[in-house]
């Protein structure tokens, strides 16, 4: 019911029922992309001997009682895009 046929391909739509699966898949691919990018940075650092980092500065908020910050790198973006593409192809 949540699938649409488009040029001989099945495309998954994000529905209320599919949101938990979508969030889980995108979180896992985002996390995996971040880890792989960090490993790539470590390998490049050991090979070149100089520090390589494309990670952004912390993004988040501080409410005084609770603070939440995230750091993103290109692997995070690649992982997120991969998660969306995988979900749409399921």
N, C-alpha and C positions, 0 to 999 in steps of 0.2 A: 504494500500500500504506500510505503514511503519511497518507492523507486519510480524513476521516470526513464523511459526508453528513449535514447537519443542517438541516432546514427549507429545502430547496432551495438551501442554501449549502454550499460546500466549505470545510472548516476544516482547515488544515495542522497536523499534530501535530509536536511536536519529538521527533525520533528520533535515534538515534546517527549515522545517515547525514546528517541535516539540520542537525546542530549547527554545522558551519563556516559554512554559509549563514546560519543564524540569527544567529550572532555577528557576521558581516560586516555584515549588514543592520542590526542594532541598533547597531553601532558607527558606521556611516555616518550613520544617522538621528540618533543621539546627537550626533555631531560637527556635523552640519548644523543641528540645533536650537540648539546652543550658539553657533555662528557667527551665525545669524539673530538670536538674542536679544542678542548683543553689538552687532550692527549697530543693532538697535532701541534699545538703551541709548545708543549714540552719537548717534542721530538725536534722541532725547528730550533728551539733554544739550545738543545744539546748538540745539534749538528753545526749551527752557525756560531755558537758561543756568545751570542748577544740575546738580550731579552726581546721577545716578540709577544705583543699583546694587543688585540683589537677589541677588548672588552670595554663596554661603556662604563661610565661612572655610575654609582648606585642611583637607581630610580625608585622612589617610594614615598612614604609619608611617615610622619612622626606625630602622634596625638598626645604626646606627653606620657601617657601610660603604656601605649602600645606603639611600637615602631616596626615597620615592614619595608624592607628594601630588597630590590632585585638587581642583579648584574646580568646584562645580556651580551652575547657575542654573536658573530655571524652564524655559528653552529646552531644557536637557539632559533634564529630566523629560518634557517634551512630545515631544522627539525619540525618547526611549526608548519611550514608549508608542506613538508612531506606528510605530516599527520592529516592535514586537510585533504590532500590529494588521495591518500590511502582511504580515508573515510568515504570520500565520494565514490571510490571505485569498489567499495565493499558491497 
